[in-house]
């Protein structure tokens, strides 16, 4: 199973399509940048907020705090 793709049913054609889940890809990229020390916690939150809705950001802020590498 590919975690980067989410299935969506197209009623017109009766087929499933699998577009990229760009929110998940953004989280993966931000995690890797933090792990390498390229960005800090504040920049990580900025990058995630570009793709996610404000309602999702409360949980994601806590997630970034868990990612804090020292």
C-alpha positions, 0 to 999 in steps of 0.5 A: 500500500502506498501511504502517499496516495489516497483513493477517490472514486470517480462516479462518472467513470466508475473507477478509482483514482489515486492522487497524491496526498500532499498534506502527508508528503509535506509532513514527511518533508518537514520531519526530514528537514528538522531531523537533519537540522536544516530548519527549526521548530518555528519554521517547521510550523510555518511550512506545515501551516501552508498546506493544512487548515487552521483546525488541524494545526493544534494537533500538528503543533504538538506533533512538531514539539514531539519532533524537537531534536536535541 
